[in-house]
Structure formats: C-alpha cells, structure tokens
Amino acid sequence: MQEISLDQIDASKYDVIIAGAGAGGLLTALALSAEGKEVLVIEKSARVGGVWHGYSVDGYRVDMGLHVITRVTRGAFVRFLNNYLSPPPEFILHDGWEFRVHDRTGNIPSSLGETLRWPLTGWRGRLGLMKIGAKIKTMKLEEMKKYKDISFLEFMQSRGATNQVMLDVMQSAIYMAAGVPISEASAYEALRTLKDTDKESSKLGSIKRLLLGSSEYDEGYVIGGMEGLIKRVVETINGDYVLNAPVEKIHEHDGKVTGLTVAGRDLSHSRIVSNIPLWSMDKIVQSDGQESREFFEKWCNMDPTHGITLWLGLDKVVIGDRKNRVLVHPNPNRWIVSISSFDPSSAPEGKELVAIAMMTEPGKSVDENIAIMKGNGFEKYYKELLDHVEMEHVQTSYATRAKLIPGQTDLDRPGPHTPIKGLYIVGTDTAGSGVGLQQAANSAEGLVNVLLNVDSE
Ligand SMILES: Cc1cc2nc3c(=O)[nH]c(=O)nc-3n(C[C@H](O)[C@H](O)[C@H](O)COP(=O)(O)OP(=O)(O)OC[C@H]3O[C@@H](n4cnc5c(N)ncnc54)[C@H](O)[C@@H]3O)c2cc1C
C-alpha cells in the first residue's frame, strides 16, 4: 500500500473507500485488494493499525497491549494472514495456563481425569467442576444463545455451580475476553469462551475431548511482534492510504451513501466502509432518514473494554518459559507473560521482556493502577521480576470497542450493513464472534463476503 496525500486523491479511481485503518479496516483492504479491488484507506492519525500497534522502548520491542492471540491455528485472523501473506507469519504457541490462587497453582483442567486431580479445590469443588465442565463442553451453540441476556454468574448459580475457587478461576479466564467480571459478562459469550469453539463438534468428538482433554493450546505470539505483522499486511495491500486525514462527515442522499468530507475536502463515492468506532458515527453520518439516525444513535453507546499493560525489561532472564500465568488471588486478576520466551528478538540478548496486563480499575489513576498491578501478591510471588527491572513502560487503552455484556454480544451487534445503502461498518463493535483481533477479523470476513457478493450480483 502506498501513502499519498489528501490532494492527490482521485476518488473515482477506487472501488471502495475505507475510513479508518484499524485491524478491521486493514484486513478488509487486504482481502479486497487481493480480490482485484482498488482500495483507498483514510486514517485520521499519523500511523495505521489503530490499537493494533507495536514500537520500541529502550531496546525492547513492545506491542500495544499483551497480545496473546487466540485461535492462531484455526481462527479468521490467521485465515486472512495465511491466505494473503506469503510466506504466512509464524506463531509460537504457548505452553499452557497457570492460575495462582494464593499459594496454590493449577491449570484449566481439560479432561475429566485432570478435573479429578485439580489441585485448587477439595473433592467437592472438583465434582462440581466436573459436572458443569461436562455440561459446557457438550452444550450446543444454539442452547448457549438462550443465555445471551443473563450474566455468567447467574447462569452458574442457576446450575448450582457456586464453588468460589472454581468461579474465581473461570472469572480469570473470561475477564480479559469479556472486559468485565462474571457478574456482568454475557453467559453466552462466557460459555463460548470456555467451550473454545465457534463450531459444533460431533457428540463423539465432544466426549473424546472431555475424556482425553486437549494438550495443545491454540493461542500464541507472532514472531516479529505486532509491529512486524502490521508492516507485512500494509506492504501486501495493493492500494493507497492517506494519514492525518480525519473523516469529518459521511453524506447520504435518498438512502444511499454519496461521499465523505475529509479534513475539509469533499470526496464523492458510492461504496464506503467505516472502521471508525460506532461511538462517534452518530456525529459523522449526515442523514435525514429517521431509520439511519436512530441506528447510529442506538449503537453510539457501546461500552468498550479498558486495559492497562505494564512492560518490564529485565536485565536477565527470570521467567524464561512460554506459560500464561494468571494471578487470581490476591486479586485483581493479572496476566503475566514472558514475551521474549516466544520471540527472543523482542529483548536484547540475555535479557527478558515480560508483560503484565489487567483490566483498568475504574476511578483509579494510572499510578494507582500500577501500584495495584505490582502489589496484591505480585511482590510476593514474582519478587525477582521487580528486582531486575531496567525498563518499565505503561500503556492504557481500549482493547476492544465493546465489552461482551448483554446487549453487546456478537448476536446483538449491527454490522456489516447499515440502513444507508453503500455504507458498511467493520471493527470490534460492529460484528463478529471472538475477542480482539479474531473479532476484528471475523467482522472483516463477514463484510468482505457481503462486498464480493454485491459485486457479483
Ligand atoms: C491493551 C490491548 C491488549 C490486546 N490484547 C489482545 C490479544 O491478546 N489478542 C487479540 O487478539 N487482540 C488483542 N487486542 C485487541 C486488538 O488489537 C483490537 O481489538 C483490534 O486491533 C481493534 O480493531 P478495530 O478494527 O476495532 O479497530 P480500532 O483499533 O478501533 O481502529 C479504528 C481506526 O479508525 C481510526 N479512526 C477513528 N476515527 C476516525 C475518523 N474520523 N477518520 C478516520 N479514521 C478514524 C482510528 O485512528 C483507528 O486507526 C489488544 C488490544 C489492546 C489495546
């Protein structure tokens, strides 16, 4: 993709104009350009990627956020990369989860046998976990949909699954995905996260998984980090992009999109994809139609997730393995991952890059959030990390534009169509199952299918 300036744009040259160069916008551009479409991407900031981003700090290569990508062997995100990048990027899978509940550690049991030996509870808790675990693993997606408007905690209580350690561990597994505690997370989204599939498996397949478990985790880190990945995506897209170009207005006439205003300049076009967060679209879309006004007013209130990531550059290797550690108690939940164990090039030789992440504690300042991250058991269980810090870097951001709560589940989201003909929406608040990049990729996949079908009509 090549950068052009605003006054070089000849809008009539493009099949599609994409407003916003976040993951949803870029993946859409990647697929459409590979299918022979001329694309123009218009981005308001000085770089592409949105919150999908990476950069260097004092010789360490950090990402925007702790990106352990889910479903790296079978999700939509990796489908885009494998289809369109040559050679496809290399993902390193992690070696498993470790949940710490005070002085005990355990993983998420993946089979009945592991559940019976689970070190985090006594036998009553294990039996309870076995019962509910079997129920979730064999539940059909259709049944899960019935629970989209209740919280996961309500679902568990209705099943008598109230062992506190079990709930605390499930909370940790769901918290980062949903962006909220289990008392607020939609039961449908939580159940899907725990079942870890979007597809139905056969009864035999479910029973086999239940008995034997699954030994490989389908989550991992990409070699080269996010920065390297975005660079490859941008290089592969065959099209143009403009930076520092805020889309101020999107215009409609007689129910059809007619163009946009970018930094004071009007561009005419009849096919526009918006990757702009829905929370600002009600001010951007200029429409006289009641249906479209109501549409954008309704969806501008999506509640985003808020994360904080603390990067620590260590003067020696302290953790050195590819485990996904979660501190459950004392709470709040924090994730601790040694990124340089996946990709040593992210840290100077002989040193280690560790990321710690949690959902931002509401009402607290950044400094207070950092003090919470480094305290509450961290100083007890991971003291050696704190003793070897030579680089410390903090980030705060929304990770996804919609928490997985009732009213905002993927069943509720409005995209990719809008009431305005020719105007489509893409991004983590518009459509798509999964979380983060998977969700952005799912939304882009749905949109690309629609756009390619529209053209073949
Ligand atoms: C802390 C953190 C941790 C994360 N961890 C993971 C993880 O472990 N696994 C995972 O899969 N994902 C993770 N993600 C999530 C993933 O990176 C994001 O969910 C995804 O990149 C969001 O994509 P999006 O399409 O919603 O676009 P966004 O990133 O929201 O991009 C929107 C784009 O539109 C642009 N824009 C806005 N307004 C305008 C305008 N008026 N005109 C023109 N352009 C405009 C913005 O500048 C931006 O570039 C994480 C993200 C963060 C921040």
The ligand as a Tripos MOL2 file, in Angstrom:
@<TRIPOS>MOLECULE
LIG
   53    58     1     0     0
SMALL
NO_CHARGES

@<TRIPOS>ATOM
      1 C1         -4.0780   -3.5000   25.5880 C.3       1 LIG1
      2 C2         -4.5020   -4.3490   24.4350 C.ar      1 LIG1
      3 C3         -4.3840   -5.7400   24.5030 C.ar      1 LIG1
      4 C4         -4.8370   -6.5320   23.4590 C.ar      1 LIG1
      5 N1         -4.6730   -7.8770   23.5150 N.ar      1 LIG1
      6 C5         -5.1080   -8.6520   22.5020 C.ar      1 LIG1
      7 C6         -4.8780  -10.0440   22.5000 C.ar      1 LIG1
      8 O1         -4.2410  -10.5850   23.3920 O.2       1 LIG1
      9 N2         -5.3730  -10.7810   21.4810 N.ar      1 LIG1
     10 C7         -6.0620  -10.2180   20.4560 C.ar      1 LIG1
     11 O2         -6.4900  -10.9120   19.5520 O.2       1 LIG1
     12 N3         -6.2880   -8.8930   20.4310 N.ar      1 LIG1
     13 C8         -5.8280   -8.1060   21.4280 C.ar      1 LIG1
     14 N4         -6.0210   -6.7490   21.4020 N.ar      1 LIG1
     15 C9         -7.1130   -6.2410   20.5870 C.3       1 LIG1
     16 C10        -6.9140   -5.8570   19.1800 C.3       1 LIG1
     17 O3         -5.6610   -5.2510   18.9510 O.3       1 LIG1
     18 C11        -8.0350   -4.8540   18.8780 C.3       1 LIG1
     19 O4         -9.2620   -5.3300   19.3620 O.3       1 LIG1
     20 C12        -8.2210   -4.5920   17.4050 C.3       1 LIG1
     21 O5         -6.9660   -4.2300   16.8700 O.3       1 LIG1
     22 C13        -9.2430   -3.4690   17.2120 C.3       1 LIG1
     23 O6         -9.5580   -3.3840   15.8540 O.3       1 LIG1
     24 P1        -10.7440   -2.4660   15.3100 P.3       1 LIG1
     25 O7        -10.9940   -2.8450   13.8880 O.co2     1 LIG1
     26 O8        -11.8940   -2.4780   16.2540 O.co2     1 LIG1
     27 O9        -10.0920   -1.0270   15.1360 O.3       1 LIG1
     28 P2         -9.5030    0.1790   16.0190 P.3       1 LIG1
     29 O10        -8.1710   -0.1860   16.5420 O.co2     1 LIG1
     30 O11       -10.5060    0.7640   16.9360 O.co2     1 LIG1
     31 O12        -9.2160    1.2080   14.8180 O.3       1 LIG1
     32 C14       -10.0620    2.2410   14.3870 C.3       1 LIG1
     33 C15        -9.2680    3.1190   13.4380 C.3       1 LIG1
     34 O13       -10.0980    4.1690   12.9560 O.3       1 LIG1
     35 C16        -9.3970    5.3940   13.0350 C.3       1 LIG1
     36 N5        -10.3610    6.4930   13.0940 N.ar      1 LIG1
     37 C17       -11.1810    6.8090   14.1350 C.ar      1 LIG1
     38 N6        -11.9290    7.8780   13.8240 N.ar      1 LIG1
     39 C18       -11.5930    8.2150   12.5510 C.ar      1 LIG1
     40 C19       -12.0350    9.2550   11.6450 C.ar      1 LIG1
     41 N7        -12.9730   10.1240   12.0000 N.pl3     1 LIG1
     42 N8        -11.4710    9.2950   10.4260 N.ar      1 LIG1
     43 C20       -10.5080    8.3920   10.0280 C.ar      1 LIG1
     44 N9        -10.0640    7.4210   10.8440 N.ar      1 LIG1
     45 C21       -10.6010    7.3360   12.0800 C.ar      1 LIG1
     46 C22        -8.5470    5.2380   14.2990 C.3       1 LIG1
     47 O14        -7.4870    6.1800   14.3610 O.3       1 LIG1
     48 C23        -8.0780    3.7990   14.1340 C.3       1 LIG1
     49 O15        -6.9260    3.6910   13.3440 O.3       1 LIG1
     50 C24        -5.4840   -5.9240   22.3700 C.ar      1 LIG1
     51 C25        -5.5430   -4.5290   22.2620 C.ar      1 LIG1
     52 C26        -5.0190   -3.7450   23.2750 C.ar      1 LIG1
     53 C27        -5.0540   -2.2520   23.1150 C.3       1 LIG1
@<TRIPOS>BOND
     1     1     2 1
     2     2     3 ar
     3     2    52 ar
     4     3     4 ar
     5     4     5 ar
     6     4    50 ar
     7     5     6 ar
     8     6     7 ar
     9     6    13 1
    10     7     8 2
    11     7     9 ar
    12     9    10 ar
    13    10    11 2
    14    10    12 ar
    15    12    13 ar
    16    13    14 ar
    17    14    15 1
    18    14    50 ar
    19    15    16 1
    20    16    17 1
    21    16    18 1
    22    18    19 1
    23    18    20 1
    24    20    21 1
    25    20    22 1
    26    22    23 1
    27    23    24 1
    28    24    25 2
    29    24    26 1
    30    24    27 1
    31    27    28 1
    32    28    29 2
    33    28    30 1
    34    28    31 1
    35    31    32 1
    36    32    33 1
    37    33    34 1
    38    33    48 1
    39    34    35 1
    40    35    36 1
    41    35    46 1
    42    36    37 ar
    43    36    45 ar
    44    37    38 ar
    45    38    39 ar
    46    39    40 ar
    47    39    45 ar
    48    40    41 1
    49    40    42 ar
    50    42    43 ar
    51    43    44 ar
    52    44    45 ar
    53    46    47 1
    54    46    48 1
    55    48    49 1
    56    50    51 ar
    57    51    52 ar
    58    52    53 1
@<TRIPOS>SUBSTRUCTURE
     1 LIG1         1 GROUP 0 **** ****
